[in-house]
């Protein structure tokens, strides 16, 4: 499946990263990490501020918005899973 997202602003990127990361984590079907629970955790004010900060930093360092969205999203998913004790997959 292919999706297209229009990232015009940092806020567009933050929303996209939060939504995609939530979906990827919840799709793992790990107990206690359903879509609603993951969404509530990822959309907390502190997490959204960190997403915004890291996205802006990456773009400021020369990454394209696409690269920054992917990089921040991957980092967010990895951190969430590590913090929650969800084992990595290949």
C-alpha positions in Angstrom: 0.0 0.0 0.0 1.3 3.4 -0.9 0.3 6.6 0.9 1.0 10.2 0.0 1.3 12.9 2.6 1.8 16.6 2.1 4.2 18.0 4.6 4.1 21.8 4.3 4.8 22.7 7.9 6.4 21.3 11.0 2.9 20.7 12.4 2.0 18.6 9.3 5.1 16.5 10.0 4.4 16.1 13.7 0.8 14.9 13.0 2.1 12.5 10.3 4.9 11.1 12.4 2.6 10.6 15.4 -0.2 8.9 13.3 2.2 6.6 11.4 4.2 5.6 14.5 1.0 4.9 16.4 -0.3 2.7 13.6 2.9 0.7 13.3 3.2 0.1 17.0 -0.4 -0.9 17.4 -0.2 -3.2 14.4 2.2 -5.3 16.4 -0.7 -6.6 18.5 1.3 -6.5 21.7 -0.8 -6.8 24.9 -1.4 -3.3 26.4 -0.4 -1.5 23.2 -3.7 -1.2 21.2 -4.3 1.7 18.9 -6.1 3.9 21.5 -3.5 3.3 24.2 -0.5 3.9 21.9 -2.2 7.0 20.5 -2.8 8.4 24.0 0.9 7.9 24.9 2.3 9.3 21.6 0.1 12.3 21.5 1.0 13.5 25.0 2.3 17.1 25.0 5.8 16.1 25.9 6.1 13.5 23.2 4.7 15.9 20.5 7.2 18.5 21.6 10.0 16.1 21.2 8.8 15.0 17.8 8.6 18.7 16.8 12.1 19.4 18.2 13.8 16.4 16.4 12.0 17.0 13.1 13.1 20.7 13.1 16.6 19.7 14.0 16.9 17.2 11.2 15.5 19.6 8.6 17.8 22.3 10.0 20.7 19.9 9.4 19.8 19.6 5.7 17.5 16.6 5.6 14.4 16.8 3.3 11.1 16.7 5.1 10.6 13.2 3.8 13.9 12.0 5.3 13.2 13.8 8.5 9.7 12.2 8.9 11.1 8.8 8.3 14.1 9.3 10.6 12.1 10.7 13.5 9.4 8.1 13.0 11.8 5.2 13.1 13.5 6.7 16.2 10.1 7.2 17.9 9.0 3.6 17.2 12.3 2.2 18.4 12.3 4.3 21.6 8.6 3.4 22.4 9.2 -0.3 21.9 12.4 -0.3 23.9 10.8 1.6 26.8 7.7 -0.7 26.7 9.8 -3.9 26.6 8.5 -4.8 23.2 11.1 -7.0 21.5 12.6 -5.8 18.2 11.7 -7.6 15.0 13.7 -7.9 11.8 
